[in-house]
Amino acid sequence: MAASHLPLTAPLAASHGTSGALLVLVGVVIVAVLLAAFVWGRRAKTREPAPPRPEEQPRLPEGGPVGDVVENREPDELRPTEQRLSPHELKGEGTHDSSPPR
């Protein structure tokens, strides 16, 4: 046998004391990160504006809730074709606002 080989009794892993200390260190780091995140979140929350007071809440208009607008439109008939039309082949400006200007 060559002299560079490890003897059969050599420890191949860290001892129990070292691995226990490593676990404690990892636990402390995790707790520190969680505490830092909590403190950072509290500071961010204190910088946010306060929620609106009851008198600042939206109110219904005097006439009550606004109803739906119902419109009856005449259908825009298309001429029958052999193939389906693309949007650019349709007449008109596409969708347009039929509501009155403000």
C-alpha positions, 0 to 999 in steps of 0.5 A: 500500500502507498503511504498517501492512503488514509488509515481506516480509523481517520474521521471522514466527517466533522465531529458531533460538536462541530456539526452542532455548533454549525446548526446553532450558527445557521439557526442564529443567522436565520433568526437574525434575518427574520428579525431584520425583515420584521423591523424593515417591514414595520418601518415601511408600514409606518411610512405609508399614509393612514387609511381614510377616515369615514368622512373621507370615504366615497359617497353615493350621488344625491340621486342614488346610484347611477344606472346602466345605459341601454342602447339599441343599435342597428346591426351593421350588415356585412355582405356574404363572402366565401372567406372570413374577413380580417379586421382591416378589411371591415369598413369604418374606423374600427371601434369608435365611441358613440357616447356624447363628448364631455 
